Amino acid sequence: MTGYLQGKNIVVTGAGNGIGRAIALGCASAGANVVVADYGVSLDGSDPSSVVADSVVAEIEAAGGTALALASDISTMEGGAAAVQAAVDTWGSIDGAVCVAGILRERMIFNMTEEEFDDVIRVHLKGHFTVYKHASAIMRKQDTGGSLVGVTSGAFTGSTSQANYSAAKGGVVSLTKSAALALKRYGVNANCIAPSARTRMSENVPFEIEAGEPDDVAPLAVFLLGDTARHITAQIYTVIGPRISVWAQFGEVRSMFAPGGASWTPEGIEEALPRAIGTEEHPTMALLAQREAERQTSQAKT
Ligand SMILES: NC(=O)c1ccc[n+]([C@@H]2O[C@H](COP(=O)([O-])OP(=O)(O)OC[C@H]3O[C@@H](n4cnc5c(N)ncnc54)[C@H](O)[C@@H]3O)[C@@H](O)[C@H]2O)c1
């Protein structure tokens, strides 16, 4: 990746661990100056520390790169502004931002507390807004535009025990697509990466998942931040190990119209909907049914 981002100034949030660390190292080895923005918290967002941000900066510098550490909470407006301003104050501009910071508070929706919901939405979703807002305000005034990269998850389509996380990641998709639409005319692109990689966040998933390594994610982030990808915007790319997939743009798939342009009645819909437009089963429903059948079989045996 040497030289791919030569001279660019990039903020990476959540850069102290896992996927963010791999992206920060990838950006630095591609020639970028990197703000390593990480609050240094545990998986649930507690116990902040500056140690991880400092150690990633030390790694980058030891490899001959340029980076600075910022251990601020990017879910606050001040934290997002500070991360962007650090790049501008130190190196003169902000060319890209990758929002990787995240926490987990898993719980079934009926047991989830308000705090568990709010904290996850705040770190993931607001943590993108604080950076996008401050970065785009500067990027739109630069001749060179810029790049925003959000980190979502396949879980944005729904997740049994992570309603807060799923909602936050769905919000990241909508926020990023909105940024892409608003910023196109200013030469700023905005895309999402949906990774799956072995990190402390993924190690407790109670079933088998397809996962690669954090280093597999970095080249896609570097590409999306580069000049040759500037025309690519409002996309979601999955990256897992050697596989990169693009998601469909969302849209309605089938429509039906009330006869004679009248309004529908519930009875009319009951009669027409199943054969005219039907339903699309959520892809996870079949998996849940299979797990339930397995659970019942093993319960019957005991
Ligand atoms: N690991 C996976 O398989 C996977 C799958 C889908 C999505 N993701 C997403 O990728 C991102 C990175 O995940 P990871 O697995 O590398 O997790 P990780 O726990 O290894 O790293 C997350 C980092 O974010 C930092 N952070 C948390 N709250 C912060 C805050 N308020 N301000 C600044 N920094 C903060 C943490 O200190 C930590 O260093 C997350 O957004 C996660 O949701 C990961």
The ligand as a Gaussian input file, in Angstrom:
#p B3LYP/6-31G(d) Opt

LIG

0 1
 N      -15.066000      -7.484000      14.771000
 C      -16.047000      -7.732000      13.920000
 O      -16.208000      -8.855000      13.420000
 C      -16.993000      -6.639000      13.516000
 C      -18.105000      -6.975000      12.733000
 C      -18.964000      -5.964000      12.307000
 C      -18.701000      -4.641000      12.669000
 N      -17.620000      -4.341000      13.454000
 C      -17.400000      -2.950000      13.825000
 O      -16.041000      -2.607000      13.633000
 C      -15.677000      -1.624000      14.584000
 C      -14.401000      -2.055000      15.307000
 O      -14.661000      -3.251000      15.973000
 P      -13.508000      -4.136000      16.632000
 O      -13.971000      -5.524000      16.526000
 O      -12.198000      -3.753000      16.081000
 O      -13.669000      -3.658000      18.164000
 P      -12.577000      -3.361000      19.303000
 O      -13.326000      -3.443000      20.578000
 O      -11.372000      -4.203000      19.108000
 O      -12.160000      -1.831000      19.016000
 C      -13.050000      -0.774000      19.242000
 C      -12.260000       0.433000      19.661000
 O      -13.148000       1.554000      19.798000
 C      -12.710000       2.334000      20.900000
 N      -13.797000       3.163000      21.408000
 C      -14.931000       2.726000      22.010000
 N      -15.677000       3.776000      22.384000
 C      -15.016000       4.896000      22.005000
 C      -15.288000       6.279000      22.121000
 N      -16.402000       6.729000      22.717000
 N      -14.397000       7.172000      21.608000
 C      -13.271000       6.722000      21.001000
 N      -12.946000       5.416000      20.889000
 C      -13.818000       4.514000      21.387000
 C      -12.251000       1.302000      21.908000
 O      -11.376000       1.869000      22.885000
 C      -11.563000       0.267000      21.014000
 O      -10.175000       0.521000      20.908000
 C      -16.876000      -1.435000      15.509000
 O      -17.630000      -0.310000      15.110000
 C      -17.666000      -2.691000      15.287000
 O      -19.043000      -2.510000      15.553000
 C      -16.773000      -5.305000      13.893000

